[in-house]
Amino acid sequence: MDATLLLERLGRQIEEMRKSRGLTQVQLAYQSGMTRQKLAEVEKGSPTVAVNFYAKVLAALNAEIKVVSARRPTFEELREVFQ
């Protein structure tokens, strides 16, 4: 499994959790001790963002990572590959 795809999935899950809790990027960034721009990079699953930033956001959301067996990419995830 590609590490970039894993980070993109994690970023998407973080974004969904933020939205489900009714938080804006500005609010969650403040709670996480980072800028809104850095949070946006986390939510995009940027591989250039240090894992520490992902951990800060997860801590602010009172969430954790659960390691599960990999699944195949969805069509939506593959769409960008074939464009």
C-alpha positions in Angstrom: 0.0 0.0 0.0 1.3 3.4 -0.9 2.1 5.6 2.1 0.7 8.7 0.3 -2.6 7.0 0.0 -2.6 6.1 3.7 -1.9 9.8 4.6 -4.7 11.0 2.3 -7.1 8.6 4.0 -6.0 9.7 7.4 -6.4 13.4 6.4 -9.9 12.7 5.0 -10.9 11.0 8.3 -9.6 13.9 10.3 -11.6 16.3 8.2 -14.8 14.3 8.5 -14.3 14.1 12.3 -13.8 17.8 12.5 -16.9 18.6 10.5 -19.0 16.0 12.4 -18.1 17.9 15.6 -19.1 21.2 14.0 -15.6 22.7 14.1 -14.1 25.0 11.6 -10.5 24.6 10.5 -9.7 27.8 12.4 -11.2 26.4 15.7 -9.4 23.0 15.4 -6.1 24.6 14.4 -6.3 26.8 17.5 -7.1 23.8 19.7 -4.2 21.9 18.1 -1.7 24.7 18.5 -1.0 25.2 14.8 -2.0 27.4 11.9 -5.1 26.9 9.8 -2.8 26.4 6.8 -1.0 23.6 8.5 -4.3 21.9 9.5 -5.4 22.2 5.8 -2.2 20.3 4.8 -3.0 17.6 7.4 -6.5 17.3 6.1 -5.1 16.9 2.6 -2.8 14.1 3.8 0.3 16.0 2.9 3.4 13.7 3.1 5.6 16.8 3.9 3.8 17.4 7.2 5.6 15.9 10.2 3.7 13.1 12.0 3.7 15.3 15.1 1.1 17.6 13.5 -1.2 14.6 12.7 -0.8 13.6 16.4 -1.6 17.1 17.7 -4.8 17.2 15.6 -5.9 13.7 16.8 -5.2 14.7 20.4 -7.3 17.9 20.0 -10.1 15.7 18.6 -9.7 13.2 21.5 -9.2 10.5 18.8 -6.6 7.8 18.2 -5.4 5.7 15.2 -6.5 2.1 14.9 -4.3 0.0 12.7 -6.4 -2.3 10.5 -5.6 -4.5 7.4 -5.3 -2.4 4.2 -8.1 -2.3 1.8 -8.0 -1.7 -1.9 -8.2 1.9 -3.1 -11.7 3.1 -4.1 -12.5 4.3 -7.7 -12.6 7.8 -6.4 -9.1 7.4 -5.0 -7.9 6.0 -8.3 -9.6 8.6 -10.5 -6.8 11.1 -10.0 -4.3 8.4 -11.2 -6.0 8.0 -14.6 -6.7 11.7 -15.3 
